Structure formats: structure tokens, C-alpha cells
Amino acid sequence: CGAIPFLFLVVLVSPAVRADSLAACDSLYRVGDVEGSEILVRAVLQDDPADYEAAWRLSRSRISAGNLAESRDETRRCFEEARDMANLAIELNPQGTSGYTCLAVCAGRLARFEKGAGKIAMAEKARAAALKAIELDDRNDLAHLVLGVWNREIATVGGLTKLAAKVFYGGVPAGASLENSEIHLRRAVELAPGFLNHHRELAITLMEMERWEEAVAELETAVGCGWRQPQDPVYAEDALELLEEARLEMEEKRSRHW
């Protein structure tokens, strides 16, 4: 009887069980079970707090939990936890692209909680992490997505935020444009065409550029995509609302040309 706990410990920390746990974590994540996915990855980290693959996956789960949270405070807490886990992953493996990708995503989310110069500073952290992720893997579609959104949000930032950025940082970061947003988002779509949110974000940029027909096409593609991430149902609902708006704008534009 005394040997059972020892044998259980050996099985628990064996490489095969670790690999199976991470694979099961990914499977649960893809079907939207964020909580189940997180339980598995936390167990791996409990056995080995220096496990890079588990660290970035826990960051990913916390990002999804933040996207699905019902209150602003809970959302922010989840993203802050995701940021901490992403930083841990980067510390464990500075050459791993996934840690930087998670950091880029949660920094971008946290920027929405800031105002003025703080928003610019946090967005710049997201940009820097995304650029590093692409440096390590130029086929990283999520990093291109972050850069696409960064370019759009900086290019369309309001006057008060621009003023604050000028006072504290000498101006908004140079080079941000809707054109660069489109380039990065089209790259994200090219690399991972089945992801609903890639098409949705590209459509939002096209709507900012008043290219309604192209936006409608992207949104129609988006709503036709299957769900691959826990937050996809939310993105799908938003895409439907945007599609209705883009179609109305498209018809109004056409009527003006008659």
C-alpha cells in the first residue's frame, strides 16, 4: 500500500502524461471549455512551475476568461493575471514566440482600461511584444492580428489622447496607419483563414476606410467560420451586427451614385 503514492507521483510527472495533459488542455480550449482547460494546465504547472508550455497556455486561458467575463473589474483582473503568466513564460523561454504573443494580446486588452498617455504606453507594450513574436516566427497570425489592431487604434486615436501622448511621450508612435492595419490583418487572414476574428478585425479596418463592399465580404466570411476559440460566439454576434451596419452603408453609398 505504501508504494501507491510513489507510483502515482511517477505517473503524474512523467513526460507522456504531461504531453497528454497539454494536448487535452488544447482540445478543451478549442471547444470552449476554458475552465476545464485551465484546470489541466494548472496541474502541470503545480508539478513543474518552470514549464514554459504550461505557462503560456495558462496565460491564454486567462485571456479568454477576461474576454468572457461579465464585469469590468473581473475582466481587468483576468488580463492582469494573463500578463503575469505571459511574462513568466518569456522569462522561462525568451526564444518562444507564444509567450510574447500572449503578452501582446493581454497588453492590448489592458490598454482599453487606460486613458490618455497611459493608453498609448500600454498599446506600445503590445506592439513591442507582437513585433518580437513575429521576429521569432514570421508566420504568427495572432501577432499580425495584434499589430493590425494596434495600427488601427493608434491611427484613429482621439484628440485628447493625442494631446496627452504629445505631453508625456512627444507624440503618438510614428508609422501607425489604417493602411498598415490592413496589411497586417490581411497577413493574419492569409496565415489562418479559418479564424472568425481575423476576418472581423479586417472588416473593422475596412469600415474605418469606408470600403463597405470589402467589409461586407469579410464579415460574411467571418459569420460563416466555425468556432475555434472560446470567445468566438461573442465575436460572431458582433460580426452579425457589424454586417448589418456595413450593408446599410454600402447600400447608401450605392444610392448616392445613382
C-alpha positions in Angstrom: 0.0 0.0 0.0 2.9 2.4 0.8 4.1 2.2 -2.8 0.9 3.5 -4.4 1.5 7.2 -3.7 5.1 6.9 -5.1 3.8 5.2 -8.3 1.1 7.8 -8.7 3.7 10.6 -8.4 5.9 9.0 -11.1 2.9 8.7 -13.5 1.7 12.2 -12.7 5.0 13.9 -13.7 6.0 11.6 -16.5 6.6 13.2 -19.9 3.9 11.2 -21.5 1.2 12.3 -19.0 2.5 15.9 -19.3 2.1 15.8 -23.1 -1.3 14.2 -22.8 -2.4 16.9 -20.3 -1.3 19.7 -22.6 -3.0 18.1 -25.6 -6.2 17.7 -23.6 -5.9 21.3 -22.4 -5.7 22.4 -26.1 -8.7 20.2 -27.0 -10.9 21.6 -24.2 -9.8 25.2 -25.1 -10.9 24.7 -28.8 -14.4 23.5 -27.8 -14.8 26.5 -25.4 -14.2 24.8 -22.1 -11.9 27.5 -20.6 -12.3 26.3 -17.0 -11.5 22.6 -17.8 -8.5 23.6 -19.9 -7.2 25.8 -17.1 -7.6 23.1 -14.5 -5.4 20.8 -16.6 -2.7 23.3 -17.2 -2.6 24.5 -13.6 -2.0 20.8 -12.6 1.0 20.7 -15.0 2.4 23.9 -13.5 1.9 22.7 -10.0 4.2 19.8 -10.8 6.7 22.0 -12.6 6.4 25.8 -12.1 9.1 26.2 -14.7 7.1 24.6 -17.5 7.1 27.1 -20.4 4.4 25.3 -22.4 2.0 25.3 -19.5 2.8 28.9 -18.5 1.8 30.4 -21.9 -1.3 28.2 -22.1 -2.4 29.4 -18.7 -1.9 33.0 -20.0 -4.1 32.1 -23.0 -6.8 30.7 -20.7 -6.8 33.8 -18.6 -7.1 36.0 -21.7 -10.2 34.0 -22.8 -11.6 34.2 -19.3 -11.2 38.0 -19.5 -12.9 38.2 -22.8 -15.8 36.3 -21.4 -16.0 38.0 -18.0 -19.2 39.8 -17.2 -17.8 42.7 -15.1 -15.2 45.3 -15.9 -13.2 44.5 -12.7 -13.2 40.8 -13.4 -12.1 41.4 -17.0 -9.2 43.5 -15.9 -8.1 41.0 -13.2 -8.1 38.2 -15.7 -6.0 40.2 -18.2 -3.5 41.2 -15.4 -3.2 37.5 -14.5 -2.7 36.7 -18.1 0.1 39.4 -18.4 1.9 37.9 -15.3 1.8 34.4 -16.8 3.0 35.7 -20.2 5.9 37.4 -18.5 6.7 34.2 -16.7 6.6 32.3 -20.0 9.0 34.8 -21.6 11.3 34.5 -18.6 11.3 30.7 -18.9 11.9 30.7 -22.6 13.0 34.1 -24.2 13.1 32.4 -27.6 9.5 31.1 -27.5 7.0 33.1 -29.7 3.9 32.1 -27.7 4.8 33.9 -24.6 5.3 37.2 -26.5 2.1 36.6 -28.4 0.1 36.2 -25.1 1.8 39.3 -23.7 0.9 41.3 -26.8 -2.8 40.3 -26.6 -3.3 41.0 -22.9 -1.3 44.3 -23.1 -3.6 45.3 -26.0 -6.6 44.4 -23.9 -5.3 46.2 -20.8 -4.7 49.4 -22.9 -8.5 49.7 -23.1 -8.6 50.3 -19.4 -6.2 53.2 -19.6 -6.7 56.8 -20.7 -4.6 59.4 -22.5 -0.9 58.7 -22.3 -1.4 55.5 -20.3 -3.3 54.0 -23.2 -0.6 54.9 -25.7 2.1 53.4 -23.4 0.2 50.2 -22.8 -0.5 49.9 -26.6 3.2 50.3 -27.3 3.9 47.4 -25.0 1.5 45.3 -27.0 3.2 46.4 -30.3 6.7 45.6 -29.0 5.7 42.1 -27.8 3.9 41.4 -31.2 7.0 42.5 -33.1 9.2 40.2 -31.0 6.8 37.3 -31.6 7.0 37.9 -35.4 10.7 38.1 -35.2 10.8 34.7 -33.7 8.1 33.3 -36.1 7.0 35.3 -39.1 4.0 33.0 -39.5 2.5 34.0 -36.2 -1.0 35.0 -37.2 -2.1 36.3 -33.8 0.9 38.6 -33.6 0.0 40.1 -37.0 -3.6 40.4 -35.7 -2.3 42.5 -32.7 -0.3 44.7 -35.0 -3.2 45.2 -37.3 -5.4 46.3 -34.4 -2.6 48.4 -32.9 -2.2 50.3 -36.2 -5.9 51.0 -36.4 -6.4 52.1 -32.8 -3.4 54.4 -32.9 -4.3 55.8 -36.3 -7.8 56.7 -35.1 -7.0 57.8 -31.6 -8.9 60.8 -30.4 -7.7 64.4 -29.9 -7.4 64.3 -26.1 -5.4 61.1 -26.2 -3.1 62.6 -28.8 -2.6 65.7 -26.7 -1.7 63.6 -23.6 0.7 61.5 -25.7 2.4 64.6 -27.0 2.8 66.0 -23.5 4.2 62.8 -21.9 5.8 61.0 -24.9 6.4 63.6 -27.5 3.5 62.3 -29.7 1.8 59.1 -30.7 4.0 56.4 -32.1 5.1 57.1 -35.7 4.1 54.9 -38.6 0.6 53.8 -37.4 -1.9 53.9 -40.2 -5.0 52.2 -41.5 -3.0 51.0 -44.5 -0.6 49.2 -42.2 -3.5 47.8 -40.2 -4.9 46.3 -43.4 -1.5 44.8 -44.4 -1.1 43.0 -41.0 -4.7 41.9 -40.8 -4.6 40.5 -44.4 -1.5 38.6 -43.4 -3.3 37.2 -40.4 -6.2 36.1 -42.6 -3.7 34.6 -45.1 -2.0 32.6 -42.4 -5.1 31.4 -40.6 -8.1 31.9 -42.9 -10.5 29.8 -40.7 -10.4 32.2 -37.7 -13.5 34.2 -37.4 -11.9 37.1 -35.5 -9.2 37.7 -38.2 -11.9 38.4 -40.8 -13.9 40.5 -38.3 -10.9 42.7 -37.4 -10.0 43.2 -41.0 -13.6 44.2 -41.7 -13.5 46.8 -38.9 -10.4 48.4 -40.5 -12.1 48.4 -43.9 -15.1 50.0 -42.4 -12.9 52.8 -41.0 -11.6 53.2 -44.5 -15.2 53.3 -45.8 -14.6 50.4 -48.1 -18.0 48.9 -47.4 -18.2 46.2 -50.1 -15.0 44.7 -49.0 -16.0 44.9 -45.3 -19.3 43.1 -46.1 -17.4 40.3 -47.8 -15.1 39.9 -44.8 -18.0 39.9 -42.4 -19.9 37.3 -44.4 -16.8 35.1 -44.3 -16.5 35.7 -40.6 -20.0 34.6 -39.7 -19.5 31.5 -41.9 -16.4 30.4 -40.0 -16.6 27.7 -37.4 -15.9 28.5 -33.7 -12.2 27.7 -32.8 -11.8 29.9 -29.7 -13.9 30.2 -26.5 -14.8 33.8 -27.3 -15.9 33.1 -30.9 -19.6 33.1 -30.1 -19.2 36.7 -28.9 -17.2 37.7 -32.0 -19.8 36.0 -34.2 -22.6 38.0 -32.6 -20.6 41.2 -33.1 -19.8 40.3 -36.7 -23.5 40.0 -37.4 -24.2 43.4 -36.0 -21.3 44.9 -38.0 -22.5 43.1 -41.1 -25.9 44.8 -40.9 -24.2 48.2 -40.4 -21.8 47.7 -43.3 -24.6 46.5 -45.6 -26.6 49.7 -44.8 -23.6 51.9 -45.5 -22.9 50.0 -48.8 -26.5 50.5 -50.0 -26.5 54.2 -49.0 -23.2 54.6 -50.9 -24.6 53.0 -54.0 -27.8 55.1 -53.8 -25.7 58.2 -53.8 -24.1 57.2 -57.1 -27.5 56.8 -58.9 
